[in-house]
Amino acid sequence: MRYLYGDSVPFPLSFNFLATLEIFMTTATRAVELELGALKLALDTTEAAAGRQRGIEALEQFHGVVMRAFTETAAKVPNGLAQDYTRNVSAQAQRFVDEHRAHAARQNEQEAAAARADTDRRRQEIRTHLETFFKIARLPLEGYKLSLELVDGKTQAHAVFLSSHGIVSTFTLAAGKVAAWNHPRKVSEFAPNLQLMVGVNKSWLRGTISAEKVRLDDYVVSHAELSDDACQIHLRKKVGEKDSLVFRTWKGEGGMRAEVEHPGDPNAEALPPEVDPRDLPELDRFVQALRIAGRELLEHKEQLSSVKLDGADVLGENLVIPMVERLVAMFAPTVIEIAKRSPNESELSLKTESDEGRREEIYLKKDDLVSKLQPLHAGGRQVFAPLGLDGWVPSLTVAPPAVAVVPVVVPPAPPSTPRTPST
């Protein structure tokens, strides 16, 4: 299946971009709203605490002026009762100041604690929205890293998705949803009859050490780290044993390069780590098959572990809005081009074309997308302005305008080109 613009020109992406845009507008607008609310709460809490501090400082200054004047006046009256009166009033005045200072400190602590609790709640909800977005959205990938680990006879999987624009998301994967990964995987499942010169043979008579060919079909894959240009694979003879072979491969000058390690075998130190060049095609056959099987797991994202922007943790360093701005910059050229080529000005539309040539239109109404901006004030709405979804001008409009829902009458499509809202 291929994707086309609304005017039937080939679309450059191989997935339903409108579905990604829709989930982005749903989750990102809420995330920005929550983040702006957290920032405002932090600012209000800080300003309230600063206001109380200024009040206490003014009270202490006033108290000092009054007490000096009071003491100087009392010193001029040579009377014991007057001196007692002075000490009593001074003590009461000091208690008044201390009580108000303590009260202000308690208020600051209470409000700070409430703000932290509210912010934590907001951060958790933001995390939920980010997880929803990154689970569903399709983003241009510059690469990936897949980690597989055999634990108690079951495969645990994690993946790092390296998107463009410096955005990196990490997920645990539901390996159990893929039947083939519900049991320990043997080498023969990926590359039957794999024989490599990776055995270690010690001569009984001479004590010399040499490499020997080993059939690896029954070896179990216990750990793997896979990417497009490198990998590390651990093998063991049986599930309950320790790893006996570790392969590392990478793309070098002139093609694939590989090394092998023999954990726990001191005799192997006498052999060079490089895999015999004659074995590289066979090893590559195994690596490529494992890589293809592993990619199937990438579609089963289970739980978001982290999101990073230029290497910095988005949630931990309050980078939600900069990340959304980066995503907007990523999407904006495509959204604008789709709008330009859509036959209906009130919609964003694409077409799918089957291998048989049958075309079907998918679309999003602009009003439905703009309505998702309604909870945001001017500053939040401006984040999404580059998408060009409506005529709101951030620099001139104090508050977002109400979305006018204008019914659009669309003539029925012919049977060969049904129209389907993006989901």
Secondary structure, 3 states (H helix, E strand, C coil): CEEEECCCCECCCCCCHHHHHHHHHHHHHHHHHHHHHHHHHHHHHHHHHHHHHHHHHHHHHHHHHHHHHHHHHHHCCCCHHHHHHHHHHHHHHHHHHHHHHHHHHHHHHHHHHHHHHHHHHHHHHHHHHHHHHHHHCCCCEEEEEEEEEEECCEEEEEEEEEECCCEEEEEEECHHHCHHHCCCCEHHHCCCCCEEEEEEEECCCCCCEEEEEEECCCCEEEEEEEECCEEEEEEECCCCCCCCEEEEEEEECCEEEEEEECCCCHHHHHCCCECCHHHHHHHHHHHHHHHHHHHHHHHCEEEEEEEEECCEECCCCCCHHHHHHHHHHHHHHHHHHHHHHCCCCCEEEEEEECCCCCEEEEEEEHHHHHHCCCCCCHHHHHCCHHHCCCCCCCCCCCCCCCCCCCCCCCCCCCCCCCEEECC
